[in-house]
Amino acid sequence: MRLFTAVRYALASAMVASAALLAAPVAHAQEVRPEGGRQEAQPLAAAATIAVYPPIQGPSIWNRFGQTPPSSHHRVFSNWGYLNDWSVDIYQNPGATVVSPFGSKTSTGSAVTVRVVTVRPGCATGNLADGGWRIGLEASDNATGTVVGRADVMHVDRKPASITVGATVGPWTRLGQTGRFRYSSCYQVNGDTGAHIHLEVINRTKYSCYIARGAGAGLGDETVIGRVGTLNSGPQQAC
């Protein structure tokens, strides 16, 4: 469940894709580490899983131009010394509200706490004009105190001053908004329809998974796009 209340947002009609987009090359991202063999830092998995939702409030588009499928899209960032499990670009024109992708409850119904663990410019230049903010979030199961997974939300514009490392955020806490940044090796976007959030997800132990869907699929606030806390055997795997 993503919502604390019964409020839901209506899904918008399917958006028409236009203009080509090439996502940021790994070589120009801020952080890349080899994956290697992942070691178990704690028991195999959390007692429950947590759903991953679109990090954009309201309607958005999955892999709009068919160039960023999570089965092969580049993974730029690492957590706990390991490259993140999977990534995808989720599209919406500039000005849409960016939120946490984690659900508010686990699959067994316990509350989830999400806190900010990373706030920094996302591109290697350190210049926000090249690609905006990277905001890293960590989700924990309140019933067990177990850290279940993390997500890196990249290309965030107009981050509020309250979004700092250590802050706790809810499912509708505004992290910033989608933006249009200057064309660079880190952000190769030619028009507003190419504006997107680059999302990366990782489990604390084992591997998380994404829910496969076709390029250009419409997403809403309660569309589950992946899960953390699963026991997948490797990265970039569908649930």
C-alpha positions as a Markdown table, in Angstrom:
| # | Residue | x | y | z |
|---|---|---|---|---|
| 1 | Met | 0.0 | 0.0 | 0.0 |
| 2 | Arg | 1.4 | 3.4 | -0.9 |
| 3 | Leu | -1.2 | 5.7 | 0.6 |
| 4 | Phe | -1.8 | 6.5 | 4.2 |
| 5 | Thr | -5.2 | 7.8 | 3.3 |
| 6 | Ala | -7.8 | 6.8 | 0.8 |
| 7 | Val | -6.9 | 9.7 | -1.5 |
| 8 | Arg | -6.0 | 8.5 | -5.0 |
| 9 | Tyr | -5.0 | 10.3 | -8.1 |
| 10 | Ala | -6.8 | 9.6 | -11.4 |
| 11 | Leu | -4.6 | 8.1 | -14.1 |
| 12 | Ala | -4.1 | 10.4 | -17.0 |
| 13 | Ser | -4.6 | 9.2 | -20.6 |
| 14 | Ala | -1.7 | 7.7 | -22.4 |
| 15 | Met | 0.9 | 10.3 | -23.4 |
| 16 | Val | 2.3 | 10.3 | -27.0 |
| 17 | Ala | 6.0 | 9.8 | -27.1 |
| 18 | Ser | 8.1 | 12.2 | -29.2 |
| 19 | Ala | 11.7 | 13.2 | -29.6 |
| 20 | Ala | 14.6 | 10.8 | -29.1 |
| 21 | Leu | 16.5 | 10.6 | -25.8 |
| 22 | Leu | 19.7 | 9.0 | -24.9 |
| 23 | Ala | 20.1 | 8.4 | -21.1 |
| 24 | Ala | 23.2 | 9.5 | -19.2 |
| 25 | Pro | 26.3 | 7.4 | -20.1 |
| 26 | Val | 27.8 | 5.5 | -17.1 |
| 27 | Ala | 31.2 | 6.9 | -17.8 |
| 28 | His | 30.0 | 10.4 | -16.9 |
| 29 | Ala | 28.0 | 9.6 | -13.8 |
| 30 | Gln | 29.2 | 10.4 | -10.4 |
| 31 | Glu | 29.8 | 7.0 | -8.9 |
| 32 | Val | 30.3 | 3.5 | -10.4 |
| 33 | Arg | 31.7 | 0.5 | -8.6 |
| 34 | Pro | 32.1 | -3.1 | -9.8 |
| 35 | Glu | 29.4 | -5.4 | -8.6 |
| 36 | Gly | 31.4 | -8.6 | -7.8 |
| 37 | Gly | 29.9 | -11.2 | -5.6 |
| 38 | Arg | 27.5 | -9.8 | -3.0 |
| 39 | Gln | 28.1 | -11.0 | 0.5 |
| 40 | Glu | 25.3 | -11.4 | 3.1 |
| 41 | Ala | 25.6 | -8.6 | 5.7 |
| 42 | Gln | 22.6 | -9.9 | 7.7 |
| 43 | Pro | 20.0 | -12.7 | 7.5 |
| 44 | Leu | 19.0 | -13.6 | 4.0 |
| 45 | Ala | 16.0 | -11.3 | 3.6 |
| 46 | Ala | 13.6 | -9.1 | 5.5 |
| 47 | Ala | 10.5 | -10.9 | 6.8 |
| 48 | Ala | 8.4 | -8.9 | 4.3 |
| 49 | Thr | 8.8 | -7.1 | 1.0 |
| 50 | Ile | 8.1 | -3.4 | 0.2 |
| 51 | Ala | 6.5 | -2.3 | -3.1 |
| 52 | Val | 8.3 | 0.2 | -5.3 |
| 53 | Tyr | 6.2 | 2.8 | -7.0 |
| 54 | Pro | 6.9 | 5.6 | -9.6 |
| 55 | Pro | 8.9 | 8.4 | -8.0 |
| 56 | Ile | 6.6 | 11.0 | -9.8 |
| 57 | Gln | 3.3 | 12.0 | -8.3 |
| 58 | Gly | 0.4 | 11.7 | -10.8 |
| 59 | Pro | 0.7 | 10.2 | -14.3 |
| 60 | Ser | 4.1 | 9.2 | -15.7 |
| 61 | Ile | 5.6 | 7.0 | -18.4 |
| 62 | Trp | 7.8 | 3.9 | -18.1 |
| 63 | Asn | 10.8 | 3.8 | -20.4 |
| 64 | Arg | 9.1 | 6.2 | -22.8 |
| 65 | Phe | 11.3 | 5.8 | -25.9 |
| 66 | Gly | 12.2 | 2.1 | -25.4 |
| 67 | Gln | 15.9 | 2.9 | -24.7 |
| 68 | Thr | 16.0 | 2.4 | -20.9 |
| 69 | Pro | 14.6 | -1.1 | -20.0 |
| 70 | Pro | 15.6 | -2.2 | -16.5 |
| 71 | Ser | 16.8 | -5.5 | -18.0 |
| 72 | Ser | 19.8 | -3.6 | -19.5 |
| 73 | His | 19.7 | 0.1 | -18.5 |
| 74 | His | 22.9 | 1.3 | -17.0 |
| 75 | Arg | 23.2 | 1.3 | -13.2 |
| 76 | Val | 25.3 | 4.3 | -12.1 |
| 77 | Phe | 25.2 | 4.3 | -8.3 |
| 78 | Ser | 26.2 | 1.9 | -5.5 |
| 79 | Asn | 25.1 | 1.3 | -1.9 |
| 80 | Trp | 26.8 | -0.7 | 0.8 |
| 81 | Gly | 29.7 | -1.1 | -1.7 |
| 82 | Tyr | 27.6 | -2.8 | -4.4 |
| 83 | Leu | 26.2 | -1.6 | -7.7 |
| 84 | Asn | 22.5 | -1.1 | -7.5 |
| 85 | Asp | 20.3 | -4.0 | -8.6 |
| 86 | Trp | 18.3 | -2.4 | -11.4 |
| 87 | Ser | 17.4 | 1.0 | -12.9 |
| 88 | Val | 14.8 | 2.6 | -15.2 |
| 89 | Asp | 13.9 | 6.0 | -16.5 |
| 90 | Ile | 10.4 | 7.3 | -15.7 |
| 91 | Tyr | 9.2 | 10.2 | -17.7 |
| 92 | Gln | 7.1 | 13.3 | -17.1 |
| 93 | Asn | 7.5 | 16.9 | -18.4 |
| 94 | Pro | 9.2 | 19.4 | -16.2 |
| 95 | Gly | 7.3 | 20.6 | -13.1 |
| 96 | Ala | 5.9 | 17.3 | -11.9 |
| 97 | Thr | 6.3 | 16.5 | -8.1 |
| 98 | Val | 9.0 | 14.0 | -7.2 |
| 99 | Val | 8.2 | 11.7 | -4.3 |
| 100 | Ser | 9.6 | 8.6 | -2.5 |
| 101 | Pro | 9.1 | 5.4 | -4.5 |
| 102 | Phe | 8.7 | 3.2 | -1.4 |
| 103 | Gly | 5.3 | 2.0 | -0.1 |
| 104 | Ser | 4.1 | 3.0 | 3.3 |
| 105 | Lys | 3.5 | -0.6 | 4.4 |
| 106 | Thr | 5.2 | -4.0 | 3.9 |
| 107 | Ser | 3.5 | -7.0 | 2.3 |
| 108 | Thr | 2.6 | -8.2 | 5.8 |
| 109 | Gly | 1.1 | -4.8 | 6.8 |
| 110 | Ser | 3.7 | -3.3 | 9.1 |
| 111 | Ala | 4.7 | 0.3 | 8.7 |
| 112 | Val | 7.7 | 1.4 | 6.7 |
| 113 | Thr | 10.0 | 4.2 | 7.6 |
| 114 | Val | 11.9 | 6.0 | 4.8 |
| 115 | Arg | 14.8 | 8.2 | 5.5 |
| 116 | Val | 17.2 | 10.3 | 3.3 |
| 117 | Val | 20.7 | 8.8 | 3.1 |
| 118 | Thr | 22.2 | 10.7 | 0.2 |
| 119 | Val | 21.8 | 14.3 | -1.1 |
| 120 | Arg | 24.3 | 15.4 | -3.7 |
| 121 | Pro | 24.6 | 16.6 | -7.3 |
| 122 | Gly | 24.0 | 13.6 | -9.5 |
| 123 | Cys | 26.6 | 14.3 | -12.3 |
| 124 | Ala | 30.3 | 13.9 | -12.0 |
| 125 | Thr | 30.8 | 17.6 | -12.6 |
| 126 | Gly | 29.1 | 18.4 | -9.3 |
| 127 | Asn | 27.1 | 21.1 | -11.2 |
| 128 | Leu | 23.3 | 20.9 | -10.7 |
| 129 | Ala | 22.8 | 22.5 | -14.1 |
| 130 | Asp | 24.1 | 19.3 | -15.7 |
| 131 | Gly | 21.6 | 17.0 | -14.2 |
| 132 | Gly | 20.1 | 18.0 | -10.9 |
| 133 | Trp | 20.1 | 16.2 | -7.6 |
| 134 | Arg | 20.6 | 12.6 | -6.6 |
| 135 | Ile | 18.5 | 11.8 | -3.5 |
| 136 | Gly | 19.1 | 8.5 | -1.9 |
| 137 | Leu | 16.4 | 6.9 | 0.3 |
| 138 | Glu | 16.5 | 3.9 | 2.7 |
| 139 | Ala | 13.4 | 1.9 | 3.6 |
| 140 | Ser | 13.1 | 0.0 | 6.9 |
| 141 | Asp | 10.5 | -2.4 | 8.2 |
| 142 | Asn | 9.2 | -0.9 | 11.5 |
| 143 | Ala | 8.1 | -4.3 | 12.9 |
| 144 | Thr | 11.6 | -5.8 | 12.8 |
| 145 | Gly | 13.9 | -2.7 | 12.5 |
| 146 | Thr | 15.3 | -4.3 | 9.4 |
| 147 | Val | 16.7 | -2.1 | 6.6 |
| 148 | Val | 15.1 | -3.7 | 3.5 |
| 149 | Gly | 16.4 | -1.6 | 0.6 |
| 150 | Arg | 17.4 | 1.7 | -0.9 |
| 151 | Ala | 16.5 | 3.8 | -4.0 |
| 152 | Asp | 18.5 | 6.5 | -5.7 |
| 153 | Val | 16.3 | 9.2 | -7.3 |
| 154 | Met | 18.3 | 11.1 | -9.9 |
| 155 | His | 17.6 | 14.3 | -12.0 |
| 156 | Val | 15.6 | 16.0 | -9.3 |
| 157 | Asp | 15.1 | 19.8 | -9.7 |
| 158 | Arg | 14.2 | 22.4 | -7.0 |
| 159 | Lys | 14.9 | 20.2 | -3.9 |
| 160 | Pro | 13.4 | 21.7 | -0.8 |
| 161 | Ala | 15.8 | 22.8 | 1.9 |
| 162 | Ser | 14.1 | 20.3 | 4.3 |
| 163 | Ile | 15.4 | 17.3 | 2.2 |
| 164 | Thr | 18.6 | 16.6 | 4.0 |
| 165 | Val | 20.5 | 13.5 | 5.1 |
| 166 | Gly | 18.8 | 12.0 | 8.1 |
| 167 | Ala | 15.3 | 13.4 | 7.3 |
| 168 | Thr | 12.3 | 11.1 | 7.4 |
| 169 | Val | 10.0 | 11.3 | 4.4 |
| 170 | Gly | 6.4 | 10.0 | 3.8 |
| 171 | Pro | 5.0 | 8.7 | 0.6 |
| 172 | Trp | 3.9 | 12.1 | -0.5 |
| 173 | Thr | 6.7 | 14.2 | 0.8 |
| 174 | Arg | 7.9 | 16.5 | -2.0 |
| 175 | Leu | 11.6 | 15.7 | -2.8 |
| 176 | Gly | 11.6 | 18.3 | -5.6 |
| 177 | Gln | 10.3 | 18.2 | -9.2 |
| 178 | Thr | 11.1 | 16.9 | -12.6 |
| 179 | Gly | 13.3 | 19.3 | -14.5 |
| 180 | Arg | 14.9 | 20.1 | -17.8 |
| 181 | Phe | 18.7 | 20.5 | -17.5 |
| 182 | Arg | 21.3 | 21.7 | -20.0 |
| 183 | Tyr | 22.4 | 19.2 | -22.6 |
| 184 | Ser | 25.6 | 17.5 | -21.5 |
| 185 | Ser | 27.4 | 14.2 | -21.4 |
| 186 | Cys | 25.4 | 13.4 | -18.3 |
| 187 | Tyr | 22.0 | 14.5 | -19.5 |
| 188 | Gln | 21.3 | 14.1 | -23.2 |
| 189 | Val | 17.8 | 15.4 | -23.5 |
| 190 | Asn | 16.5 | 17.4 | -26.5 |
| 191 | Gly | 13.0 | 18.5 | -25.3 |
| 192 | Asp | 10.5 | 18.5 | -22.5 |
| 193 | Thr | 9.2 | 15.1 | -23.4 |
| 194 | Gly | 12.6 | 13.7 | -22.6 |
| 195 | Ala | 12.5 | 15.0 | -19.0 |
| 196 | His | 12.7 | 12.0 | -16.6 |
| 197 | Ile | 13.7 | 10.6 | -13.3 |
| 198 | His | 16.5 | 8.0 | -13.4 |
| 199 | Leu | 15.5 | 5.5 | -10.6 |
| 200 | Glu | 17.9 | 2.9 | -9.2 |
| 201 | Val | 16.9 | 0.3 | -6.6 |
| 202 | Ile | 18.9 | -2.2 | -4.4 |
| 203 | Asn | 18.2 | -4.7 | -1.7 |
| 204 | Arg | 20.1 | -4.8 | 1.6 |
| 205 | Thr | 20.7 | -8.5 | 1.0 |
| 206 | Lys | 20.2 | -10.6 | -2.1 |
| 207 | Tyr | 18.6 | -8.8 | -5.0 |
| 208 | Ser | 15.4 | -6.7 | -5.6 |
| 209 | Cys | 13.3 | -7.0 | -8.8 |
| 210 | Tyr | 11.3 | -4.9 | -11.2 |
| 211 | Ile | 7.9 | -5.6 | -12.7 |
| 212 | Ala | 8.3 | -6.0 | -16.5 |
| 213 | Arg | 6.1 | -3.9 | -18.8 |
| 214 | Gly | 6.3 | -2.6 | -22.3 |
| 215 | Ala | 8.0 | 0.6 | -23.3 |
| 216 | Gly | 5.8 | 3.7 | -23.1 |
| 217 | Ala | 3.4 | 2.1 | -20.5 |
| 218 | Gly | 1.4 | 4.6 | -18.5 |
| 219 | Leu | 1.9 | 4.6 | -14.7 |
| 220 | Gly | -0.1 | 6.0 | -11.9 |
| 221 | Asp | 0.4 | 6.7 | -8.2 |
| 222 | Glu | -0.4 | 3.1 | -7.2 |
| 223 | Thr | 1.3 | 1.3 | -10.1 |
| 224 | Val | 3.8 | -1.2 | -8.5 |
| 225 | Ile | 6.9 | -1.1 | -10.6 |
| 226 | Gly | 9.2 | -3.3 | -8.4 |
| 227 | Arg | 9.9 | -4.7 | -5.0 |
| 228 | Val | 12.6 | -4.7 | -2.4 |
| 229 | Gly | 13.1 | -7.5 | 0.1 |
| 230 | Thr | 12.8 | -10.2 | -2.5 |
| 231 | Leu | 15.3 | -13.1 | -2.9 |
| 232 | Asn | 16.2 | -12.8 | -6.5 |
| 233 | Ser | 19.5 | -14.5 | -7.5 |
| 234 | Gly | 21.0 | -11.6 | -9.5 |
| 235 | Pro | 20.7 | -8.0 | -10.7 |
| 236 | Gln | 18.3 | -6.7 | -13.4 |
| 237 | Gln | 15.8 | -9.5 | -12.9 |
| 238 | Ala | 12.0 | -9.2 | -13.2 |
| 239 | Cys | 9.8 | -10.2 | -10.3 |
